Amino acid sequence: MNDVKQNKAAQLVLGTAFGFVFGFLLQRGGVTEYDILIGQLLLTDFTVLKVMLSAVAVGMAGVNLLAHLGLVELQIKRGSWGASLIGGLIFGVGFGLLGYCPGTVSGAAAKGYIDALLAGIPGLLVGAAIFAWAFPRLTEVILNKGDFGKLTFDQLLKLNRWVTIAIFEAMIITVLVLLEIYT
């Protein structure tokens, strides 16, 4: 496994493979369908929330188990309230304008949906280019505001990592059960 950690080509191949699997699962879960995505925005269809919470639950436990076994090394990134604000605004505007998020627009484009191909993918590329162009100025003005460093929830809560994971897993499962009962 150390060979993969040090081999950039292997990392790219694995990342691409996992990206295709994730996209396939998004498509199979129905979350590349425009009506389902709009239903989520209108709070009438919670398929997207259910799929994403399930992915978070599996991913949280899986990635931490792989790290515990020494098969991967977690790379905690610095965070800030300013970066979260800008990221949320960019994500929200894109989702609100077209009805797709970056993952679902890629899946919809792969299925041949014209709106995703003609507006979504170019929108991703233009948005990324604008962000890259504005990044130095944004960093000065807002991205580093409210910097909280490489803080994880277990550190914030001052709990053992596995206790924190268990708490979050229980919360996610509770939300999923409630969504099934009441929607």
C-alpha positions in Angstrom: 0.0 0.0 0.0 2.9 2.4 0.6 3.7 2.1 -3.1 0.3 3.7 -3.9 0.8 6.4 -1.3 4.0 7.4 -3.0 3.0 6.8 -6.6 1.1 9.8 -8.1 -0.1 7.9 -11.2 -1.5 5.2 -9.0 -3.3 7.8 -6.9 -4.8 9.3 -10.0 -6.0 6.0 -11.3 -7.5 5.0 -8.0 -9.1 8.5 -7.6 -10.6 8.3 -11.1 -11.8 4.7 -10.5 -13.5 5.7 -7.2 -15.0 8.8 -9.0 -16.6 6.6 -11.6 -17.9 4.2 -9.0 -19.3 7.2 -7.0 -20.9 8.6 -10.2 -22.4 5.3 -11.0 -23.9 5.0 -7.6 -25.3 8.5 -7.7 -26.9 7.6 -11.0 -28.3 4.3 -9.6 -29.5 6.1 -6.5 -31.6 8.4 -8.8 -29.9 11.6 -7.7 -28.9 12.6 -11.2 -32.6 13.0 -12.1 -33.6 16.7 -12.3 -37.0 16.1 -10.7 -35.5 14.4 -7.7 -32.9 17.2 -7.3 -35.6 19.9 -7.6 -37.7 18.0 -5.1 -34.9 18.1 -2.6 -34.6 21.9 -3.1 -38.3 22.3 -2.6 -38.2 19.9 0.4 -40.7 17.5 -1.2 -38.4 14.6 -2.1 -35.6 13.6 0.3 -33.9 11.0 -1.9 -30.7 13.1 -2.3 -30.5 13.7 1.5 -30.9 9.9 2.1 -28.3 9.0 -0.4 -25.8 11.6 0.8 -26.3 10.8 4.5 -25.8 7.1 3.7 -22.6 7.9 1.8 -21.3 10.0 4.8 -22.1 7.2 7.3 -20.4 4.5 5.2 -17.5 6.8 4.2 -16.9 8.1 7.7 -16.6 4.6 9.2 -14.8 3.2 6.2 -12.1 5.9 5.8 -11.4 5.9 9.5 -11.2 2.1 9.6 -8.7 2.2 6.7 -6.7 4.8 8.5 -6.8 2.8 11.7 -5.5 -0.3 9.8 -2.7 1.8 8.3 -3.9 1.4 4.8 -4.5 5.1 4.2 -3.2 8.3 5.8 -5.7 11.0 6.6 -4.8 14.4 5.2 -6.7 16.9 7.4 -7.0 20.3 5.6 -7.1 23.7 7.3 -10.6 25.2 7.5 -12.1 28.6 8.1 -15.6 30.2 8.3 -14.8 32.4 5.4 -13.9 29.5 3.1 -17.0 27.6 4.2 -19.1 30.7 3.5 -17.7 31.2 0.0 -17.8 27.4 -0.8 -21.4 27.3 0.4 -22.4 30.3 -1.7 -20.8 29.0 -4.9 -22.4 25.6 -4.4 -25.8 27.0 -3.5 -25.9 29.4 -6.5 -24.9 26.7 -8.9 -27.4 24.2 -7.5 -30.1 26.8 -7.4 -29.6 28.1 -10.9 -29.3 24.7 -12.7 -30.7 22.2 -10.2 -27.5 20.1 -10.1 -24.5 19.9 -7.8 -21.0 19.1 -9.2 -21.4 15.3 -8.7 -24.9 15.0 -10.0 -24.2 17.3 -13.0 -21.4 15.0 -14.0 -23.6 12.0 -13.7 -26.4 13.7 -15.7 -23.9 14.7 -18.4 -22.7 11.1 -18.6 -26.3 10.0 -19.1 -26.5 12.5 -22.0 -28.9 15.1 -20.4 -28.7 18.2 -22.6 -29.1 20.7 -19.7 -26.1 19.1 -17.9 -24.0 19.0 -21.1 -24.8 22.5 -22.4 -25.1 24.4 -19.1 -23.8 22.3 -16.2 -20.4 21.2 -17.4 -19.5 24.6 -19.0 -20.8 26.2 -15.8 -18.4 24.0 -13.7 -15.5 24.9 -15.9 -16.3 28.7 -16.0 -17.0 28.7 -12.3 -13.7 26.9 -11.6 -11.8 29.3 -13.8 -13.3 32.4 -12.2 -12.6 31.0 -8.7 -9.0 30.2 -9.7 -8.6 33.7 -11.1 -10.1 35.3 -8.0 -8.4 33.0 -5.5 -5.5 35.3 -4.5 -7.8 38.2 -3.8 -10.4 36.0 -2.1 -7.7 34.6 0.1 -6.7 38.1 1.2 -10.3 39.3 1.8 -12.3 36.3 3.1 -11.0 32.8 2.7 -8.7 32.9 5.7 -11.2 34.7 8.0 -12.2 32.7 11.0 -9.4 30.1 10.5 -9.8 27.1 12.8 -6.9 25.2 11.5 -6.8 21.4 11.0 -9.6 20.8 13.5 -11.6 17.6 13.4 -14.9 16.9 15.3 -13.2 14.5 17.7 -10.7 17.2 18.6 -13.4 19.8 18.9 -15.6 17.6 21.1 -12.5 16.3 23.0 -13.7 12.7 22.5 -12.1 9.5 21.2 -12.4 9.4 17.4 -14.4 6.1 17.5 -16.8 7.6 20.1 -17.3 10.6 17.9 -17.9 8.4 14.9 -20.5 6.4 16.9 -22.3 9.5 17.9 -22.4 10.8 14.3 -23.5 7.4 13.0 -26.3 7.3 15.5 -27.4 10.8 14.5 -27.4 9.9 10.8 -29.3 6.7 11.3 -31.9 8.5 13.4 -32.4 11.1 10.7 -32.6 8.4 8.0 -35.2 6.5 10.1 -37.2 9.6 10.7 -37.1 10.5 7.0 -38.5 7.1 6.2 -41.3 7.4 8.8 -42.4 10.9 8.0 -41.8 11.3 4.3 
